[in-house]
Amino acid sequence: MLAGMRDPSPRSLLRHAFFGVACVAILNAPLVPAAEESPGPPRLLPIAAIVADTDFNSPYPVTVRGVVTWRRNRGLIIQEDDAGIWIDAQRSVEIGLWRGDDDLLDRLRPGVAVEVDGLADRGGYVPNVLAIAIRMLGERPEPPPLPIDPKRFFFGLDCCRRVTVRGVVQGVRDDDGDWTLLMSDASRDFTASIPQALLPDGPTPLVDAELRLVGVSVSHFNTRGEFLAPWLRVVHAEDIVVERPSETTAMQAPEIPLRAIAQYHPRRREDHRIRTRGTVTYATPGKVLYLQEGFNGVRVETEQSHRFEPGDRVEVAGFTQIQGRVAGIVEADVRRIEAGSPLAPIDIDPDTILEINADASRIGQMAEPGDFQGCLVTFPAQIVDFQRSAIGGQVLLAAGEIRVSGITTTDDIVRLLAIEPGSVVQATGIVQFATNRGDERLQISRPFEVDRLELLVRSANDIVVLRAASWWKPRRLAALLAAVATAAAVAAGWVVLLRRKVAAQLAVIESKIQAEAATEERQRIAREFHDTLEQGLAAVSLRLDVAACTVADERSRSVLEHQRQILSGLQTETRDFLWDLRDPVHAEGTLVESLSLHLHHLQELSAAPVRLDVEGLPPVLPRTTHYHLLRIVREAVYNAIKHAKATRILVHVVFRPSSFAITVEDDGTGFDVAVRSQTEGHFGIRGMQERARQVGARYSIDSRPEAGTRVSIELPLPPTGLGNGGPQPHDA
């Protein structure tokens, strides 16, 4: 059986049931060989041929023969010559495919030759056979084991074959009736499982011993069918040979200073396990503890559930292993020597740690006075943010020029969330090196470099607030900006109301004074607005620009930039208003000339083209008529630019002897005229109606939603026929 089989769930049973129906249908249908057109019975195929066939997509009937080398429950491995295969009767039973003898299946054991009818299946890692029936052929010797070739064994190519493996036992796990040995052949790690009945004295004497094991190689693989690691299944007691027993107990292993656990030593004796001493700075029972001596720290992994406290002086015996390019100790036995006071953390900032290691890496020497990996340190930092996760969380700290991720537990992260970001704290914890290079091969191909630091925060007590964060938080700043935005909106409303009041006042002035007085009054008002309102808006704009440059928070800067854009629009409208005030209406000019001038100015406000078409000769109109018609056209065009989202605007003027007509058309969004006319606050339409009525013109507006707008003005001319451009007296 390949590693990783689990008890089936109801969902998987249902899936297997459908698969079983399909398999039965395939089985009942005659086999069609690739080279023949006629059907035939299941073919007797060598195991090696089935295992080598990895390209088929659906099961096909086969018969295979071999000697049983290992079995578990209703699954077994058989081997023929140098090839082995997994026979899956358990799954066949679950999906209703099994038709064989259950009693015979239970009697099968290693050393029995069998013949199996079934379906060749793609399997989880290598092809296997879903058993339909099994026949016993008698007793036969198991195939001789093959010495492993690391190029095959550690790449999963010896799967289901009997092999001979050598290695050192580093640790033992109790695994449901088996002893699982954690082993190493001095280059790579693998596991070996031995039935507990084969080791009556237990597995402890095997730890640190060199073994020669004979067994069946199976494979750890993932749900993508990818090989992860080899796994040896030992069957017989005689297949366990101790080639070099452990000569000492764990605490008799050679002692090495903590700072030198993986450093060069000329003796190079065949000791696998080492022993060292240190002071505990952090411990999680049954998992890990950190030891420290001076400026060197080591991570120790242990299965012992005994509780150790910071300050305990301990002796550790285990196996060295490189973890993240730094040596640690695994499968450790730990013994307390004496209790003591917790170590004082080393006062050093992260920038200095990185600088010390960078200098040592550059010259190819050991860091002095140490690299600080695994050491308890303390430094001031600023809380940047908190990130929660299912197993705890991280505290993002800014210390000097770098950012440090502080890792902590679930209960502690809840307590730390009470600290507001921006607070200055004294951070204490275990230094851990981290790198931004995820590819281990890439890391090894370059000099050792520390890209960033992480800090193992032992508890919330390791984060002490030195100075609380400023009252000015992004949330409060957002409230202030909202107030500024409200003030800007009020200012905008004031400008709109002021424009309406000025327009009403100008209408009164225009009806009571001569043209020259009206022009002078308009220019005076324009000067006053230029000196007050426009300059005031410019000053506010400059202040917003300065504020946007000084605010560090991106969200706040975005709000200020938005308000700056609103204010810019107000400035544009104000300048347009001042231009309108300063524009004189000359008695000697024609309506077409004034229209051209105004439309040229309005064109600068719109991306849509504004076109003027004229038919006939324009007359010289009375000054008041001239002015009101010009204002009607200007209002219609401005509405099309500002509200209609038009892509084209056409002003069409037709002069006839007895009348003339002006139409302003756009292809914009349009609107419901009846509803808009009754809505309060729409003074533009009302103003155009009143101006048309004052000069005796017929005014109409035709518009529908999404159908554009057409504004029409038709003005009768006196019967004297001034439509040819002759002289016309000005009205008062």
ROROVO-881930 format. One record per residue (C-alpha): y, x, z. Coordinates in pm, whole numbers, plus 50000, padded with zeros to 5 digits. Each point is the difference from the previous one (the first is absolute). Example, Ala and Ser with C-alpha at 12.3 -4.5 7.8 and 13.67 -1.06 7.14 Angstrom:
2
<<49550; 51230; 50780>>
<<50344; 50137; 49934>>
% end
This chain:
732
<<50000; 50000; 50000>>
<<50350; 50123; 49925>>
<<50237; 50028; 50296>>
<<50224; 49711; 50095>>
<<49767; 49691; 49974>>
<<50108; 49721; 50238>>
<<49867; 49660; 50105>>
<<50082; 49745; 49728>>
<<50275; 49748; 50064>>
<<49974; 49634; 49885>>
<<50240; 50078; 49722>>
<<49790; 50295; 49880>>
<<49682; 49790; 50025>>
<<50156; 49740; 49772>>
<<50099; 50272; 49757>>
<<49648; 50143; 50016>>
<<49852; 49655; 49939>>
<<50187; 49970; 49671>>
<<49896; 50353; 49916>>
<<49639; 49913; 50081>>
<<49999; 49703; 49765>>
<<50126; 50225; 49724>>
<<49739; 50264; 50081>>
<<49716; 49745; 49996>>
<<50119; 49877; 49663>>
<<49997; 50358; 49871>>
<<49657; 50059; 50147>>
<<49850; 49686; 49845>>
<<50147; 50090; 49663>>
<<49794; 50257; 49807>>
<<50148; 50347; 49979>>
<<50148; 50095; 49662>>
<<49979; 50377; 49959>>
<<50294; 50171; 49836>>
<<49791; 50122; 49706>>
<<49800; 49678; 49948>>
<<50074; 49641; 49911>>
<<49692; 49846; 50173>>
<<49992; 49941; 50379>>
<<49769; 50196; 50228>>
<<49899; 50034; 50367>>
<<50190; 50210; 50259>>
<<49977; 50365; 49906>>
<<49846; 50268; 50219>>
<<50284; 50253; 50019>>
<<50033; 50334; 50179>>
<<50232; 49988; 50298>>
<<50205; 50282; 49847>>
<<50069; 49786; 49689>>
<<50132; 49707; 50208>>
<<50217; 50221; 50219>>
<<50146; 50171; 49694>>
<<50084; 49665; 49836>>
<<50346; 49929; 50146>>
<<50152; 49811; 49706>>
<<49813; 49665; 50012>>
<<50197; 49689; 50100>>
<<49726; 49749; 50092>>
<<49661; 50032; 50179>>
<<49685; 50048; 49790>>
<<49628; 49977; 50092>>
<<49821; 50324; 50084>>
<<49687; 50132; 50170>>
<<50021; 50326; 50197>>
<<49748; 50210; 50196>>
<<50049; 50251; 50277>>
<<49924; 50110; 50356>>
<<50187; 49843; 50291>>
<<50217; 50266; 50170>>
<<50212; 49782; 50234>>
<<50033; 49634; 50094>>
<<50232; 49784; 50207>>
<<49943; 49626; 50054>>
<<49906; 49862; 49656>>
<<50139; 50287; 49801>>
<<49830; 50324; 49905>>
<<50046; 50316; 49799>>
<<49729; 50118; 49765>>
<<49986; 50331; 49816>>
<<49827; 50102; 49678>>
<<50001; 50374; 49926>>
<<50361; 50110; 50064>>
<<50163; 49656; 49971>>
<<50033; 49733; 50268>>
<<50130; 49643; 50001>>
<<50088; 49729; 50251>>
<<49773; 49691; 49989>>
<<50199; 49707; 50136>>
<<49764; 49727; 50117>>
<<50240; 49873; 50268>>
<<50258; 49893; 49745>>
<<49727; 49852; 49779>>
<<49891; 49779; 50293>>
<<50359; 49888; 50063>>
<<50058; 49890; 49638>>
<<49654; 49844; 49954>>
<<49866; 50263; 49762>>
<<49714; 50133; 50218>>
<<49650; 49873; 49907>>
<<49788; 50270; 50160>>
<<49778; 50029; 50308>>
<<50210; 50008; 50320>>
<<49714; 50146; 50208>>
<<49953; 50285; 49755>>
<<50374; 50066; 50001>>
<<49995; 50035; 50379>>
<<49707; 50246; 49986>>
<<50164; 50245; 49762>>
<<50081; 50342; 50147>>
<<50077; 50353; 49874>>
<<49700; 50152; 49815>>
<<49889; 49676; 49830>>
<<50003; 49981; 49618>>
<<50129; 49669; 49861>>
<<50069; 49825; 49672>>
<<50309; 49777; 49993>>
<<50093; 49720; 49761>>
<<50369; 49914; 50009>>
<<50339; 50007; 49838>>
<<50191; 50320; 49940>>
<<50342; 49942; 50158>>
<<50324; 50196; 49982>>
<<50011; 50027; 50380>>
<<50283; 50115; 50222>>
<<49993; 50368; 49907>>
<<49684; 50085; 49801>>
<<49773; 49757; 49811>>
<<49727; 49840; 50211>>
<<49725; 49740; 49959>>
<<50006; 49644; 50136>>
<<49634; 49953; 50095>>
<<49806; 49695; 49880>>
<<49651; 50115; 50095>>
<<49846; 50319; 50144>>
<<49642; 50120; 49963>>
<<49845; 50274; 50216>>
<<49823; 50278; 49804>>
<<49869; 50202; 50295>>
<<50095; 50296; 50217>>
<<50157; 50306; 49841>>
<<50187; 50306; 50131>>
<<50376; 49970; 50007>>
<<50175; 50209; 49735>>
<<50086; 50351; 50123>>
<<50363; 50033; 50111>>
<<50243; 50182; 49776>>
<<50238; 50260; 50148>>
<<50348; 49863; 49963>>
<<50242; 50122; 49743>>
<<50348; 49948; 50152>>
<<50131; 49914; 49655>>
<<49760; 49703; 49996>>
<<49964; 49908; 50368>>
<<50372; 49982; 50082>>
<<50076; 49806; 49682>>
<<49738; 49730; 50055>>
<<49765; 50109; 49718>>
<<49697; 50035; 50234>>
<<50013; 49633; 50099>>
<<49651; 49860; 50090>>
<<49826; 50342; 49972>>
<<49816; 50189; 50274>>
<<50194; 50319; 50073>>
<<50015; 50285; 50251>>
<<50338; 50051; 50169>>
<<50127; 50260; 50246>>
<<50297; 49962; 50230>>
<<50150; 50023; 50348>>
<<50009; 49693; 50222>>
<<50352; 49941; 50130>>
<<49966; 49656; 50152>>
<<49766; 49704; 50056>>
<<50050; 49622; 49982>>
<<49769; 49719; 50119>>
<<49959; 49780; 49692>>
<<49776; 49693; 50044>>
<<49664; 50171; 50062>>
<<50093; 50325; 49823>>
<<50169; 50318; 50113>>
<<50269; 50080; 49745>>
<<50074; 50372; 49992>>
<<50341; 50124; 49888>>
<<49917; 50321; 49817>>
<<50163; 50279; 49803>>
<<49850; 50255; 49764>>
<<50297; 50234; 50065>>
<<50180; 49869; 49693>>
<<49980; 49620; 50009>>
<<49912; 49725; 50245>>
<<49718; 49747; 49967>>
<<49799; 49764; 50220>>
<<49628; 49977; 50073>>
<<49822; 49706; 50167>>
<<49681; 50052; 50205>>
<<49801; 49714; 50159>>
<<50043; 50025; 50376>>
<<49623; 49987; 50048>>
<<49973; 50341; 49830>>
<<50216; 50166; 50270>>
<<49843; 49908; 50336>>
<<50219; 50255; 50180>>
<<50316; 49862; 49842>>
<<50239; 50167; 49758>>
<<50205; 50206; 50247>>
<<49798; 50324; 49954>>
<<50071; 49984; 49628>>
<<50378; 50027; 50038>>
<<50120; 50344; 49882>>
<<49652; 50075; 49864>>
<<49922; 50095; 49641>>
<<49750; 49754; 49852>>
<<49788; 49976; 49688>>
<<49945; 49633; 49920>>
<<49786; 49831; 49738>>
<<50093; 49647; 49907>>
<<50114; 49758; 49734>>
<<50356; 50044; 49879>>
<<50203; 49678; 49982>>
<<50371; 49955; 49945>>
<<50309; 49866; 50170>>
<<50203; 49814; 49736>>
<<50290; 49758; 49988>>
<<50032; 49652; 49848>>
<<50105; 50155; 49670>>
<<49664; 50177; 49975>>
<<50159; 50340; 50061>>
<<49808; 50271; 50187>>
<<50146; 50105; 50335>>
<<49746; 50221; 50181>>
<<49624; 50078; 50018>>
<<49779; 49853; 50272>>
<<49649; 50134; 50077>>
<<49727; 49766; 50131>>
<<49729; 50188; 50194>>
<<49660; 49826; 50023>>
<<49749; 50233; 50171>>
<<50021; 50208; 50318>>
<<49860; 50304; 49816>>
<<50300; 49979; 49765>>
<<50227; 50115; 50286>>
<<49996; 50378; 50038>>
<<50235; 50186; 50238>>
<<50063; 50331; 49827>>
<<50244; 50128; 50259>>
<<50029; 49810; 50328>>
<<50322; 49977; 50191>>
<<49991; 50303; 50226>>
<<50258; 49872; 50243>>
<<50126; 49676; 50141>>
<<50341; 49876; 49891>>
<<50181; 50167; 50288>>
<<49820; 50330; 49933>>
<<50148; 50034; 49651>>
<<50222; 50305; 49946>>
<<50348; 49945; 50141>>
<<50296; 50042; 49766>>
<<50370; 49970; 50090>>
<<50151; 49670; 49892>>
<<50240; 50173; 49762>>
<<49710; 50179; 49819>>
<<49735; 49730; 49953>>
<<49986; 50043; 49619>>
<<50147; 50348; 49965>>
<<49819; 50309; 49870>>
<<49769; 50190; 50237>>
<<49784; 50294; 49891>>
<<49688; 49908; 50198>>
<<49915; 49706; 49772>>
<<49683; 49925; 50200>>
<<49805; 49687; 49914>>
<<50166; 49781; 50257>>
<<50090; 49658; 49863>>
<<50154; 49853; 50310>>
<<50300; 50147; 50179>>
<<50147; 49952; 50346>>
<<50364; 50008; 50105>>
<<50235; 49889; 50277>>
<<50331; 49825; 50017>>
<<50220; 49747; 50175>>
<<49980; 49634; 49899>>
<<50325; 49858; 49865>>
<<49859; 49673; 49866>>
<<49659; 49827; 50009>>
<<49834; 49682; 49872>>
<<49656; 49954; 50163>>
<<49710; 50024; 49754>>
<<50225; 50103; 49711>>
<<50241; 50289; 50023>>
<<50197; 50228; 50228>>
<<50259; 50270; 49940>>
<<49990; 50337; 50175>>
<<50283; 50250; 50026>>
<<50035; 50364; 50093>>
<<50349; 50145; 49971>>
<<50134; 49918; 49653>>
<<49663; 49902; 49850>>
<<49835; 49659; 50009>>
<<49660; 49873; 49878>>
<<49864; 49655; 49925>>
<<49655; 49938; 50150>>
<<49771; 49714; 49894>>
<<49738; 49892; 50251>>
<<49759; 49712; 50062>>
<<50029; 50039; 50378>>
<<50147; 49694; 50168>>
<<50116; 50191; 50308>>
<<50371; 49957; 50067>>
<<50215; 50312; 50002>>
<<50361; 50005; 50117>>
<<50294; 50210; 49874>>
<<50004; 50320; 50204>>
<<49620; 50024; 50035>>
<<49867; 50349; 49936>>
<<49686; 49957; 49788>>
<<49728; 50201; 49826>>
<<49895; 49884; 49654>>
<<49694; 50091; 49793>>
<<49967; 49876; 49644>>
<<50014; 50085; 49632>>
<<50312; 50112; 49819>>
<<50109; 49795; 49703>>
<<50309; 50013; 49778>>
<<50187; 49673; 50022>>
<<50308; 49969; 49781>>
<<50006; 50378; 49948>>
<<50009; 50064; 50377>>
<<49689; 50085; 50205>>
<<49874; 49754; 50258>>
<<49685; 49957; 50209>>
<<49748; 49721; 49934>>
<<49685; 49873; 50175>>
<<50133; 50153; 50318>>
<<49863; 50005; 50354>>
<<50289; 50002; 50247>>
<<49988; 50106; 50367>>
<<50288; 49980; 50247>>
<<50062; 50329; 50175>>
<<50279; 49882; 50226>>
<<50273; 49741; 50020>>
<<50357; 50116; 49962>>
<<50353; 49893; 49932>>
<<50089; 49883; 49648>>
<<50150; 50269; 49777>>
<<50376; 49994; 49952>>
<<50078; 49930; 49633>>
<<50145; 50286; 49795>>
<<50368; 49939; 49929>>
<<50025; 50070; 49625>>
<<50147; 49805; 49711>>
<<49799; 49914; 49684>>
<<50227; 50209; 49776>>
<<49908; 50312; 50197>>
<<49627; 49922; 49979>>
<<50021; 49961; 49622>>
<<50207; 50318; 49969>>
<<49751; 50207; 50207>>
<<49707; 49883; 49788>>
<<50188; 50045; 49672>>
<<50089; 50360; 50089>>
<<49639; 50078; 50097>>
<<49867; 49843; 49680>>
<<50246; 50197; 49788>>
<<49894; 50340; 50138>>
<<49629; 49913; 50045>>
<<49991; 50048; 50379>>
<<49917; 49787; 50303>>
<<50291; 49798; 50139>>
<<50157; 50148; 50312>>
<<50000; 49903; 50281>>
<<49773; 49729; 49852>>
<<49988; 49727; 49739>>
<<50041; 49717; 50259>>
<<49735; 49785; 49825>>
<<49837; 49786; 50271>>
<<50258; 50108; 50261>>
<<50194; 49773; 50231>>
<<50371; 50028; 49907>>
<<50322; 49818; 50074>>
<<50330; 49969; 49811>>
<<50297; 49765; 49968>>
<<49994; 49759; 49707>>
<<50149; 49677; 49873>>
<<49797; 49683; 49955>>
<<50015; 49899; 49633>>
<<49745; 49720; 49974>>
<<49674; 49854; 50129>>
<<49698; 49913; 49788>>
<<49718; 49793; 50149>>
<<49636; 50007; 49890>>
<<49671; 49845; 50110>>
<<49909; 50298; 50221>>
<<50345; 50088; 50131>>
<<50301; 50117; 49811>>
<<50239; 50278; 49913>>
<<50342; 50097; 50127>>
<<50215; 50165; 49735>>
<<50211; 50269; 50166>>
<<50287; 50205; 49858>>
<<50012; 50344; 50160>>
<<50235; 50256; 49850>>
<<49950; 50016; 49625>>
<<49656; 49837; 49991>>
<<49829; 49670; 50068>>
<<49702; 49984; 50238>>
<<49745; 49719; 50013>>
<<49899; 49925; 50358>>
<<49655; 49837; 50017>>
<<49928; 49774; 50297>>
<<49770; 49718; 50119>>
<<50036; 49622; 49984>>
<<50109; 49945; 50362>>
<<50251; 50285; 49985>>
<<50158; 49890; 49672>>
<<50080; 49662; 50160>>
<<50188; 50178; 50278>>
<<50177; 50233; 49757>>
<<50122; 49710; 49787>>
<<50248; 49929; 50280>>
<<50185; 50321; 49906>>
<<50261; 49931; 49735>>
<<50002; 50218; 49687>>
<<50282; 50252; 50023>>
<<49926; 50087; 50362>>
<<49975; 50369; 50092>>
<<49673; 50074; 50183>>
<<49803; 50292; 50142>>
<<49671; 49992; 49807>>
<<49685; 50162; 50141>>
<<49658; 50024; 49836>>
<<49729; 50204; 49830>>
<<50106; 50179; 49680>>
<<49792; 49926; 49693>>
<<50054; 50165; 49662>>
<<50020; 49779; 49693>>
<<50029; 50073; 49632>>
<<50126; 49805; 49702>>
<<49725; 50146; 49782>>
<<49713; 49751; 50005>>
<<49762; 50209; 49787>>
<<49805; 50234; 50231>>
<<49921; 50234; 49711>>
<<50369; 50026; 49920>>
<<50070; 50083; 50364>>
<<49740; 50277; 50007>>
<<50127; 50148; 49673>>
<<50340; 50068; 50156>>
<<50121; 50184; 50312>>
<<49980; 49787; 50312>>
<<50325; 49808; 50036>>
<<50105; 49731; 50246>>
<<50197; 49730; 49817>>
<<50073; 49774; 50295>>
<<49907; 49938; 50361>>
<<49844; 49709; 50180>>
<<50014; 49951; 50374>>
<<49713; 49840; 50194>>
<<50192; 49794; 50254>>
<<49762; 49964; 50294>>
<<50173; 49699; 50153>>
<<50334; 49821; 50004>>
<<50100; 50230; 50286>>
<<50023; 50283; 49745>>
<<50312; 49835; 49852>>
<<50289; 50017; 50247>>
<<50338; 49853; 49903>>
<<50284; 50250; 50042>>
<<50274; 49793; 49839>>
<<49980; 49639; 49889>>
<<50090; 49910; 49645>>
<<50357; 49912; 49911>>
<<50104; 49636; 50030>>
<<50080; 50008; 49630>>
<<49666; 49899; 49857>>
<<49942; 49888; 49642>>
<<49966; 49641; 50123>>
<<50335; 50008; 50176>>
<<50160; 50182; 49710>>
<<49865; 49731; 49770>>
<<50169; 49738; 50219>>
<<50327; 50191; 49972>>
<<49965; 50023; 49625>>
<<49931; 49627; 49989>>
<<50331; 49947; 50180>>
<<50173; 50226; 49747>>
<<49839; 49803; 49720>>
<<50123; 49676; 50155>>
<<50353; 50140; 50023>>
<<49978; 50106; 49636>>
<<49885; 49651; 49905>>
<<50294; 49850; 50192>>
<<50234; 50239; 49821>>
<<49850; 49896; 49668>>
<<50049; 49634; 50088>>
<<50358; 50073; 50102>>
<<50064; 50164; 49665>>
<<49857; 49698; 49817>>
<<50208; 49755; 50205>>
<<50306; 50216; 49954>>
<<49953; 50004; 49625>>
<<49980; 49622; 49996>>
<<50315; 49968; 50213>>
<<50186; 50245; 49777>>
<<49887; 49814; 49689>>
<<50126; 49669; 50145>>
<<50332; 50161; 50096>>
<<50037; 50150; 49654>>
<<49947; 49656; 49847>>
<<50290; 49862; 50208>>
<<50220; 50297; 49907>>
<<49914; 49973; 49631>>
<<50102; 49632; 49996>>
<<50342; 50056; 50160>>
<<50143; 50324; 49870>>
<<50080; 50151; 49665>>
<<49756; 50229; 49823>>
<<50192; 50316; 50099>>
<<50003; 49907; 50369>>
<<49629; 49918; 49988>>
<<49921; 50339; 49846>>
<<50205; 50183; 50261>>
<<49834; 49808; 50281>>
<<49653; 50076; 49866>>
<<50078; 50371; 49978>>
<<50141; 50001; 50350>>
<<49684; 49836; 50137>>
<<49788; 50250; 49807>>
<<50192; 50288; 50158>>
<<49953; 49852; 50348>>
<<49627; 49956; 49952>>
<<49963; 50347; 49857>>
<<50176; 50152; 50301>>
<<49807; 49794; 50260>>
<<49673; 49840; 49895>>
<<49881; 50247; 49735>>
<<50089; 50305; 50209>>
<<49841; 49840; 50307>>
<<49678; 49939; 49811>>
<<50008; 50360; 49877>>
<<50034; 50123; 50359>>
<<49703; 49788; 50113>>
<<49801; 50138; 49704>>
<<50070; 50359; 50107>>
<<49889; 49923; 50357>>
<<49673; 49851; 49877>>
<<49942; 50312; 49785>>
<<50051; 50226; 50303>>
<<49771; 49783; 50214>>
<<49723; 50007; 49737>>
<<50014; 50382; 49993>>
<<49980; 50041; 50377>>
<<49724; 49749; 50078>>
<<49660; 50175; 50006>>
<<49789; 49684; 50009>>
<<49892; 49903; 49646>>
<<50004; 49629; 50075>>
<<50353; 50012; 50139>>
<<50120; 50203; 49702>>
<<49850; 49737; 49768>>
<<50191; 49720; 50178>>
<<50329; 50194; 49977>>
<<49945; 50072; 49630>>
<<49943; 49629; 49940>>
<<50325; 49911; 50176>>
<<50176; 50269; 49795>>
<<49880; 49828; 49680>>
<<50133; 49662; 50123>>
<<50335; 50157; 50082>>
<<50010; 50166; 49656>>
<<49960; 49658; 49843>>
<<50289; 49870; 50209>>
<<50216; 50291; 49884>>
<<49918; 49923; 49637>>
<<50094; 49634; 50045>>
<<50322; 50099; 50175>>
<<50103; 50235; 49717>>
<<49921; 49725; 49749>>
<<50218; 49763; 50197>>
<<50289; 50250; 50008>>
<<49966; 50058; 49624>>
<<50028; 49627; 49945>>
<<50311; 49982; 50216>>
<<50170; 50284; 49813>>
<<49911; 49867; 49651>>
<<50316; 49848; 49849>>
<<49989; 49708; 49757>>
<<50257; 50087; 49729>>
<<50175; 49713; 49834>>
<<50005; 50183; 49668>>
<<49622; 50062; 50004>>
<<49741; 49760; 49857>>
<<49709; 49843; 50184>>
<<49754; 50207; 49795>>
<<50168; 50326; 50106>>
<<49987; 49900; 50367>>
<<49638; 49892; 49967>>
<<49907; 50333; 49840>>
<<50166; 50190; 50284>>
<<49826; 49796; 50272>>
<<49659; 50005; 49836>>
<<50024; 50377; 49958>>
<<50053; 50031; 50375>>
<<49718; 49756; 50082>>
<<49763; 50187; 49769>>
<<50020; 50297; 50239>>
<<49845; 49780; 50270>>
<<49698; 49892; 49796>>
<<49708; 50160; 49816>>
<<49978; 49690; 49779>>
<<50219; 50005; 49684>>
<<50312; 49779; 50011>>
<<50108; 49901; 49646>>
<<50316; 49825; 49878>>
<<49991; 49802; 49672>>
<<50325; 49853; 49858>>
<<50044; 49755; 49714>>
<<50346; 49916; 49869>>
<<50350; 50123; 50086>>
<<50094; 49986; 50367>>
<<50323; 49813; 50089>>
<<50255; 50116; 50255>>
<<49940; 49775; 50297>>
<<50224; 49906; 50291>>
<<49976; 50259; 50273>>
<<49840; 49767; 50255>>
<<49744; 49875; 49747>>
<<49929; 50357; 49896>>
<<49942; 50104; 50362>>
<<49776; 49709; 50101>>
<<49779; 50028; 49692>>
<<49962; 50372; 50059>>
<<49897; 49936; 50364>>
<<49745; 49735; 49896>>
<<49836; 50236; 49751>>
<<50006; 50287; 50248>>
<<49837; 49786; 50271>>
<<49725; 49882; 49764>>
<<49919; 50354; 49881>>
<<50010; 50140; 50355>>
<<49757; 49728; 50119>>
<<49761; 50089; 49718>>
<<50014; 50368; 50099>>
<<49968; 49948; 50373>>
<<49764; 49703; 50036>>
<<49820; 49920; 49675>>
<<49818; 50333; 49940>>
<<50082; 49955; 49633>>
<<49895; 50242; 49727>>
<<50280; 49894; 49762>>
<<50338; 49824; 50043>>
<<50198; 49853; 49705>>
<<50363; 49884; 50005>>
<<50069; 49796; 49686>>
<<50360; 49894; 49914>>
<<50070; 49762; 49711>>
<<50365; 49930; 49902>>
<<50076; 49691; 49792>>
<<50337; 49853; 49891>>
<<49986; 49714; 50252>>
<<49791; 50155; 50280>>
<<49796; 50294; 50104>>
<<49677; 50038; 50197>>
<<49856; 50275; 50223>>
<<49630; 50021; 50098>>
<<49839; 50247; 50237>>
<<49622; 50015; 49958>>
<<49732; 50206; 50180>>
<<49619; 50010; 50000>>
<<49971; 50038; 50377>>
<<49820; 49807; 50273>>
<<50216; 49687; 49978>>
<<50033; 49739; 50271>>
<<50010; 49627; 50072>>
<<50364; 49905; 49931>>
<<49989; 49671; 50195>>
<<49858; 50164; 50311>>
<<50229; 50302; 49980>>
<<50313; 49790; 49956>>
<<49929; 49805; 50320>>
<<49916; 50308; 50205>>
<<50265; 50120; 50239>>
<<50141; 50349; 49948>>
<<49972; 50027; 49616>>
<<50371; 50038; 49919>>
<<49951; 50165; 49659>>
<<49893; 49682; 49818>>
<<50263; 49794; 50180>>
<<50270; 50256; 49918>>
<<49914; 49994; 49628>>
<<50015; 49620; 49999>>
<<50341; 49998; 50170>>
<<50145; 50262; 49763>>
<<49877; 49808; 49694>>
<<50155; 49682; 50136>>
<<50337; 50175; 50057>>
<<50030; 50106; 49635>>
<<49860; 49674; 49858>>
<<49674; 50152; 49873>>
<<49659; 49833; 49986>>
<<49752; 50197; 50215>>
<<49622; 49967; 50005>>
<<49708; 50207; 50130>>
<<49644; 49969; 49877>>
<<49723; 50180; 50187>>
<<49638; 49960; 50108>>
<<49778; 50228; 50210>>
<<49856; 50283; 49787>>
<<50187; 49865; 49691>>
<<50330; 50188; 50019>>
<<50355; 49863; 50039>>
<<50269; 49882; 49754>>
<<50363; 49950; 50115>>
<<50226; 49821; 49744>>
<<50380; 49956; 49996>>
<<50177; 49806; 49726>>
<<50381; 49982; 49989>>
<<50198; 49775; 49759>>
<<50309; 50160; 49842>>
<<50334; 49828; 49947>>
<<50039; 49834; 49656>>
<<50262; 50262; 49907>>
<<49704; 50220; 49910>>
<<50059; 50331; 50162>>
<<49648; 50117; 49918>>
<<50128; 50249; 49742>>
<<50153; 50233; 50251>>
<<50361; 49881; 49964>>
<<50256; 50031; 50274>>
<<49946; 49788; 50311>>
<<50248; 49945; 50284>>
<<49877; 50111; 50341>>
<<49974; 49743; 50273>>
<<50184; 50054; 50320>>
% end
